[in-house]
Amino acid sequence: MWEITVLRKVLPMIVSASRSLSLPAALPGLLLCAAVTLSAYLAEQLQMMVFGWHWIESLVLAILIGIAVRSSVCLPQTFIPGIQFAAKTLLEIAVVLLGSSLSTAAIRQAGLPLVGGIAVLVALSLAGSFVIGRLFGLSASLATLVACGNSICGNSAIAAAAPVIGAKPDDIAASIAFTALLGIGAVLTLPLLHLLFGLSAVQYGVFAGLTAYAVPQVLAATASAGVVSTQVGTLVKLIRVMMLGPVILVLGAVHGRRPGGSPVKLRHVLPWFILGFAAMATLRSLDAIPAPLLPGMGAVSAAFTVTAMAALGLSVDVRSVAHTGGRVLAAAALSLLALGALGLCLIGLLNIV
């Protein structure tokens, strides 16, 4: 079968990437990243025990703890190879495995008008957020990351887009930290907007699915509105997440172009992990991935992503993040407001009741 052929080509790429550094050289840095990751998970669980909800998720905590360690301790050079390996290769493998969580079944369930409307909204939000970021003086890379985070699925979109555009660790850390802060604010604010705008359960579900960053945030934001709102919001959010694949492909094509007329190789436009992401999403849509494997693949993807974020935190100069922090927060907040306005317009255009 053709999907087996695809996997036979993608899996060796993953193995090759994992062998790009010898284990003894990488071990100290990987162990440090693992320690930061474990601390982040423990801090997230502590929040659950105290508050019943994690206000700051492990992915963001890993960055913050990593930055704190890097800012307070002078790391020996022996830690650097493993940190770099985790920040790049583990993140790329996580992106590949992320594809297994996407399926086109959601598109068939929602209907073409809503799916088309969401696709247009994501495209407009990406363009608008990028322009807003540039107007606030953000670099093209940082503006792109903020736009992806706001328009698609927050931290996961930023993590997936970062290696495609060659983003710097400082930019990744800043965009994730401040969009995560806005994500928490959105969860707290959305129920108030539900009452303010007088939205029906279905309308509010669509609105929450279009504006919240992650599926758990949609669940939290729609819980007070009832089961129908939660179901609709989750469906809309999943469709929005599915836009990540096409966006990554476009970013790969745009950033794969090289100046000076030099030839562009396929790996510049479609890095191995993008091909792997697309292959996994396709296999999931064809039900070619055994169902018992899906939870494990999702867990490994999540763990590798958090570990990569820990490595990014350990690579960040805190002064650079602080320097751009206010502008990133302002640009992300204005972009989120624009996304909410677009969401209300879409609800009106589609006559959703």
Secondary structure, 3 states (H helix, E strand, C coil): CHHHHHHHHHHHHHHHHHCCCCHHHHHHHHHHHHHHHHHHHHHHHHHHHHHCCCCCCHHHHHHHHHHHHHHHCCCCHHHHHHHHHHHHHHHHHHHHHHHHHCCCHHHHHHCHHHHHHHHHHHHHHHHHHHHHHHHCCCCHHHHHHHHHHHHHHCHHHHHHHHHHHCCCHHHHHHHHHHHHHHHHHHHHHHHHHHHHHCCCHHHHHHHHHHHCCCHHHHHHHHHHHCHHHHHHHHHHHHHHHHCHHHHHHHHHHHHCCCHHHCCCCHHHHCCHHHHHHHHHHHHHHCCCCCCCHHHHHHHHHHHHHHHHHHHHHCCCCHHHHHHHHHHHHHHHHHHHHHHHHHHHHHHHHCCCC
